[in-house]
Every structure is written in C-alpha cells, then in structure tokens.
Amino acid sequence: MQQGTFDTHRQAVPRGTVYLSALDRQAESFIDPPQRTSVLERSVLSNLLFETAVLIPDVFYFISRGLADHIRAAIDENRESLIGASVAEGVAISAFRDADCDDFDKAYRTVRDTGIRGLLPPEACKQIVRHLDISARSGKESQEFSSISWPTESVGGMYEQRLTSFLQPEGDAPPAEDPQIIKLWNDTRHWRRESLDNAKVRDSSGFRRGSYMAALGESVGLGGAPVDDISQIFNEVRDPERLLALKVLCYWMNECYSYNQARAFGVMPNFPNFHPQLSQVMLASLEPSGVNNTTTGITETTVTERIPPPRVLLGMDPRNLIGVRKQTAGAEYFAALSEWRNNPLNEPLRRDVEDRFKAYAKALRMEAAKGSRYTETLLQLKLSNFEGPARKLGATAGIATSALVSTQIPEFAPYIILGSVGYAAYIWMLDRARKYPHTLKAELEVSLPQE
C-alpha cells in the first residue's frame, strides 16, 4: 500500500483498521506495571492477527514504554520485532504529522520539536528509530510499507470539543443515574470545570491533552512542574476517595483522547483497558444517537480452537506470522468476517466465519509447529447478534461486555469487536487468575466499528 494523505486516507487505510491505543503511555497507568508488556503484546497480537490492519500515530512510537520493551527484547535476541515486521508488511500503518515524512528518523525529530511531553529518553527513541527504519526500508523495497498524514483539521480542536461535550454538559447533568457515577461526577467537578477551562487557554497552537494534565497537576500541588505521566499527578493525592475520583477523570480523559483520534483518522476506536461502567457512559455521550432499544435477547455461538499461546506466537519469525494472515486461510477468514459484520443476522455468513476461523487457527498451528518449542492453548471465538433494531454503541458495549464480564475476566483476556447489532469476541484462555484491588484494572479490550 502506498503512502496516502489525509484527503484520501479513508481510501488508503483499509476498512477494519484499528487505532492501536495500547501504545498510549498515559493508558499504562491503569495497568499493573508487571503486566504492561504482556497486555501490550496481547493487544498487538489480537489486532494484528484478527483485524485488517492497525494504525499507529507517530508519537506512540516514542512514548510507549511497552513498545520500547518489545523492541528491546527483539534486538537482544537478534531478530526483528513483530511491530517492525508489521510496519514492513503494511499491516501497521504509521500516521506522520509531517506530510513529507516517510521514515522514523524524521518522524522522531518532528515529534520531539513539537514539545510533546512524556517522550522516552533520547537513547531509547534512537534505538526504536533505527529498528523501525530498517523494517521500513525493507517494506519500501517490497512496496508494502504504508503511511498516511495527520488530518489537516485540528485533531486537538476536535478533542477539545468532545471532551467539553462529555465533561461539561449543559446543566452539568451526570452521564448516568447510577449512584456511583453520580458521586464520581460530583467529586470530579473542579477538575471537569476549572481545570479543563484552565487547560483550554494554555497553548496558543491548540488544545493538548498535556495541557490538561498540567492543569490537573497544578490542582493537586505540583505547581508548574512538567507532567510527563499522569502517575505523577496520582502520587500527589493521599485521600483514597479523592484519588479514585482523579483516576476516573484521567481515565475518561484518555478514553476520549483515543476515541477522538480514531474518529479523526477514520479507523476503529479501540479500548485496551475497557471498563464496562466508566467507558460505557462516555461512549453513550460521544456516539451518535440511534435506536436505544431495551431488548436484551442475544443469540450467541462459540467456537473453540487450538492456537499457539502468545509467548509462542511472539517467539516465531514475525514475517512468517504476518505471512499466515496474508495467505489463503487468513485472507478467507478476514473476507468472511467482513461480510458477517455487514449482516450479523445472516446465519450462513456466521457459519462461514466459524469455518474460516477453524482453518485460520489450523494455519497458525502449522506455522508454529515448524519451530522447536511449540505448545498450544485454546482460543474462543464468540459471534453474537442482538434481537431488535440497532442500538447506541454505548448500550451495545454494555450488552457485549455483560455477556463476558463475570468470573471470566480474571482468568481470560477477552477482545471484543462491536457492531451495530452484533459482536465478535476472542478470548485467550491462558492467563492465570488475578485479583485486582482497583476497579479500573479490568482486562477487557473493546473495538468499535468505523463510522
């Protein structure tokens, strides 16, 4: 795929492309540090193996500690990383803010010169640049490398509008009637009103999330100290209730940021740390209104197939792994899934997805079996459709997650792709049970359809 511009990016970026939110540094604060790399790699695997492509904004390459660890591990083992191979094969599409940019060295210098806070240390960024530019050169030679430009409209301006719409509604009405949401809404009022207003006038070049973070930092006593990471703000608050309210506010700030960027690029929004309650109220506010039917009937089928676990998939030659998804079994699966998404009530299409999924899983097993350390786990595919007319995506998210959230979340890692009247969910059945003390630390990944 050749390089595109924003004016044609909806054609240059294939339908089914997912915004890879797992690479957002600020989202890492809601994941236990020991799990950050595994959560990132599982999200990368889920999206690279089961979606058409992923979109990565330029800044994510130089801000994600998980990505830095992923690339460093590959370099230490004298191999190409999965991210690098995906860049070379055009499965990972880079969004560069400079229209003339087509390499990572220039992308890094452009991002650095904008003054964005929270970049990784220069030596880490240079290592990432070298690694990715080697892959990119290979991709250019094969004509598979793909990049697009940032929108000509102000992405920051769109973010400000969406954030204001959600956090500062007319009459300051809470987004839900749930008592917990109402309390959190009241407890975050100062940060939603005064701090957000403060952030809006900080940067003459346009609204930035970093400006909001700086305003929040000042509100908790950081003064004018630079804020690279929202965990710096959290560390200043000792009262448990106030800290929870601040974390929820920052969670909404991040979720809205991810949603806004995905919509600006015309790709699928993705939430790698989806919270069924907190994320749902935000989506209900931001997504266009539709029929919000209260029917809860769900028709669901499950297919369970053997598949190499993440540690095996990540240990495979990444070009060969990407190659499986481009071969017949993978291509047939993506085609069948796309047809089912367009008509999720069609039973023959659903059965075809199930059959193609089995063949695709077999192809992945066969490729992995060529290695010397092959093991298997189970991967469940759930295909579901709802009774009644299309509903708001916020309500759809609630229905889909309620079907999976219960005793399964601590044990498995669901990845859900939502549609207007259905969803596809992939559940990696391999993680040991974990108990999280904080309500925001849910292991649930959700992607919305493109507009």
N, C-alpha and C positions, 0 to 999 in steps of 0.2 A: 504494500500500500504506500503510495507516495505522500509526501508532506502536503498538508492542506492548510487553509486559512480559516478564520472564524466564519467568513461569509459562506464557506462551503463545508464547514465542519460537520454538519448534520449528515452530509453525504459521505465525507471522508471517514467519519467514525461509524463503524458498522452498528446496526441496531443490536441491542443486547450487551453493549459495552457498559461496564460497571465502574463507577468512581471508587477508587481504592482508598477508602477512608482509613483503613488500618495503618496507613503510613503517616497519619497526622500525629505529631508529637504531643499535642495537647490532649488527645484522647488517651494517651498512655497512662495518664494519672488515674484513670478509672480501672486499670488492670493491675493486679498484684505484680510487682517487679519481677519475681521469679518466672512469671508466666508470660511476660511481654513478648519474648521471641517466639514461643510456641503459638500464642494467639495470632501474632502476625503471620507466621508461616502457615497456619491452618487457614486463615483468611485468604492468603495468597493462593494456596493450593485449591481451595474451594472455588475461587473466582477464575483462576487460570484453567482449571480442569473442566468446570461446568458452566462457564459463561463464554460469550463470544470473544470478548476482549476486556482489558482493564484500561482505564485512563488514569494517568499519574501526573498531577501538576508538578511543575519544575521544582518548587520549593520543597515538596515532600522528599525528594531525593537527598536533600541536605539538612533535613530537620528530624528525620526519623531515626531514633536510636535502634529500633528493631531492625530496620533495613541495614544500618551500618553493621550490626552484629551478623546479619545474614550474609552480607558481602564479605566481611572479615573472615567468617568461618570458611567460605568458599576459597578465598585466597590462601588461607592457611593449609587447605587440603589440595592446593594446586589445581583448582578446577574453576569453571565458570559457575556463577550463581544462577539460580532459577530466574531471578529478576533480570539478570543480564541476558540470559538466553531468551527470555520473553521479549525483551527490548529488541534483540537481534531478529527474532522471528515475527515481529509486528503484532504480537499478542498483547504486549504492554505498550500503549500509545502514550507518548510524552506530550504534555501541553507546555510549550515555551512561551513566556510573555513577550519575548522579542521576536517579531515576525521573521527576522532574518536568521534566527538561531536554528541550527540543526545538529549541535553537538553539546555535550555536557560540560565541557570546559567553559564555553561561552555562557551557557545557562547558569552555571555557578557564579561567574563574575557578575552577571546581570542581577541575580537574586541578592548576592552579597551587597551590591552597590545600592540596592533599594532601601537598605537599612532595616530589613525584616529582622525581628528579634528571634532568638532561640535556635539559630543555626548551630550545627555541630562544630566542634573545633576545626580550624583550617586543615590540620593534617588528616583528619577523618574525611573531610569533604574532598580533599585531593585524592585520597585513596579511592573513594567512590567514583570520582570523575574518571580516573584512569581506567578503572574496571569497566565502567559502563561505556566509555568511549571505544574501548577495544571491541565490545559487543556491538556497539552501534556501527562501527566501521564494517564489521562482518555483515551486518544487516543491510547496509547500503550497497555492498557489493552484490548481495543476492536480491536487492530491491524489495526486501521485506520490511525494513525499518520504517516506522511510521511516527510522525509527529504532527501536531497542529498548533496553531497560535491561540493565545488567550482571546476572549471576546473583546471586540472594540468598545462595547458598552462597559461601564464601570461595574465590575463584579462587586467591589466594595459598596457602591451605591445600592445595588440590589440587596446585598446583605443587610445594610442598614435598614432598608425598608421592611424586609421580612422580620428582622429582629425586633424592630419597633412595633410592627403589627402584632407580634406574639406577646412581647413583654410589656407593652404599653397600650393595651386596648382601650377603647372608649369606655369610660366609667370604671376602668381598672377591674373589670369583672374577671374572676378566676376562670381558667380554661376548662374546668370540670367542677361538678358539685361534690366530688369526693372529699370528705373531711381532711384527709391527709394532704391532698393537693391544695385545698383552701388554706390550710395552715402554712404550707411551704410558700404559697403565693404571698401571703401576708408577711411572712418572715423575710422574704426577698425584696420587699417593696423598695427600700432605699437603693439597693443595687440595680433594680429594674428601672427606677426613675432617675434619681440624682446621678448615679454613677454612669448610666448609659447616656444621659444628657451631657455629662462632662466629656465622655469619650467622643461624642459627635463633633465637638469643636476643637479637638486636639490636633488633627492632621489636616493641613490645607490640601493635600493631594487626594483626600478621600478617606472614607471610613475604613478602619482596620480593626480586626479582632485584637491585635496587640494594643491598640489604644484603649479598648475596653478593659483589657487585662491590667493595663497601667492604672486606669481609674479605679478598678477594684482593689488593686494593691494599695493605693493611697487610702482607700476607705478603711483598710484594716491595719494601717500604721506603717506601711512600707515607705511612706514619703515619696520621694522622687526616684527611688532605686529602680533600675531596669528590671523588668519582669520577663524572663525568657520562658518560664514554665509555670503553669497555674499551681503546681505543687508549692511554689514559693508563697503564694497567697494563702493556701491552706495552712501552711506551717505557722502563720501568724495568729490563727484563731484557736482559742483553747476551749471555749464553751461548746459542748457537743451539739446542741440544737442549732446554734448559730453556724457551726461548721457544716452540718448537714445541709442547711439552707444554702450556704455559699456553694457547696459542691453541686447541689441541684441546679443552681443558677448557672454555674460554669458548664455543667452537663448540657443544659439547654442551649447555651451559647455555642458549644461545639457542634451539637446536633444540627442546629440551624445553619452553622457555617458549612458543614458537609452537604446538607440539603441544597443550600443556595448555590454552591459551586457546581454540584452535579447538574442542577437545572440550568445554570448558565452555560455549561458545556453541552447540554442536550443529551446527557447519559443517565444511567440508572443510579439514583441515590442509594448509598449503602451505609448501613449502621452496624459496625462490627461488635458494638457493645450495647445492643438494643435493650432497653428497659421497657417491659410491656406497659407499665403505667405512665412513666415520665415521657417516653418517646411518643406514645400514642396521643397524648394531649397536644404535643407540639405539632404532630402531623395533621391532626384534626383541624388545627388552626391554619396551617400553611397550605394544605392541599385544597384544590378547588372543590366546591360543594357538589355533591351528587345526591343520588337517592340513598338515604341512610336507613334502609330497611332493617327492621329489628329481627327478622328471621335468622335463626342461628343453625338451621339444619346444614350439615356438612356431609358430603359424600367423599370418602377418602379411601384410597388404596395404597398399600405399602409393598414395595419390592425390596428384598434384602439380598445383596450380592457380596461376594468376597472381593476384597480390594486390598492392595498393599497399604499399610498404615503410613501416616505422614513421614515418619523417620526413614522408611524405605524409599518412598517417593522422592524425598529430598536428597537421598543418597544416590539416586540414579543419575545418569548423564542427562542434564537438563534439556539438551537439544533433542534427545531421544524421547523424553517425556512429553515435550511440546509436540514432537512429531506424531505421537499417538493420537492426539486430539485433531491433527490435521489429516490423518489417514481415514480410510473408509468408515470404520466403526465410529470414530469420533465425529466425523462430518455428518454421518447419518443421524447420530443422536442429536446434534445441535439443530439439524433441519427439522426433526420430528418435534423437539421441544418447542421450537419457534411456532410451528403450526398449531400445537396444542394450546400455547399461550394465547393465540389469537382466537381460539374457540375451545375453552376449557370444559364446556359441557358436552363436547363430542366424544363419545365413548371409543370409537375406533381410533381416534387420534391419541387418546390416553393410553390405549393398549399398545399402540405403536411406540410411544415413548418408553413404556416399560420394557418392550422387547429390545429397543435400541440401547437402553441403559444396560441391560444384561450383556449385550455384545460389546459395548464400550468398556465395561468393567473387566470382561474377559481379555480384551486387548491390553488393558493396563496390567493385568496379571501376567500375561505372556511376555510383555516387555520387561517387567520387573524380574521375571524368572530367569532372564538372561544373566542376571547378577548372581553373586555368590552368597548374599545374605538376605535371601528372600523370606519374608513372613507375610501373613495375611491378617486382616481384621475384617469386620463387617461394615458395610455402608448401606444405610436405609434410604430409599427414595420414597417420599410420600407425595402423591399427587391428589389434590383435593379441589373440589368446587363447592360453592355455596348455593343454597336454594334462594330463589327470588332474584330481583334485579340487582344491577351493580350498586355498590355502596361506596361511601367515602373510604379512601385508603386508610385513614386513621382507624376506622372501625374494622376494616379488613385486617389490618395489622393486629388488632386486639383479638379477633377471632382466630387467626392463624397461630398466634403465639399461645393463646389459651389452650389450644389443642396439643401443644408441646410442653408448655411450662407446667411443671408439677414436680414429680420426683425425677424426671429425666434430665433436667438442666444440670445438676451437679455431676451426672455421670457421662452425659453425651454432649456433643457440640453441634447443635442444630444450625443449619444455614438455610434461611427461608427466602424464596423469591416470590414476591407478591404480584398478583394481577388484580384486575377489577372484580373478577368473580372466582378466583382460584389461587392456589399457591403450589409451588414445588418446594419441598423441604428435603435437605440432605443432612443425615445425622451420622456423624463419625462415632462409631461405637467402640471407643478405645480408651478414653481418659478415665483414670481412677476417680472415685467420688471425692469432691472437695467441698468444704463448707466455708462460705464467705461471711465474715461478720458484717460487711457493709452492703446495704441494699442495692447500691449502684453496680456492684460487681457481678453482673449476670453474664453467662457465656451463651449468648444468643446473637446470631448475625442475621440481619434482615436487609433485603434489597427491594426497592420499589421499582415499578415499571417506568419506562421513559414516557414522556408526555406525548 
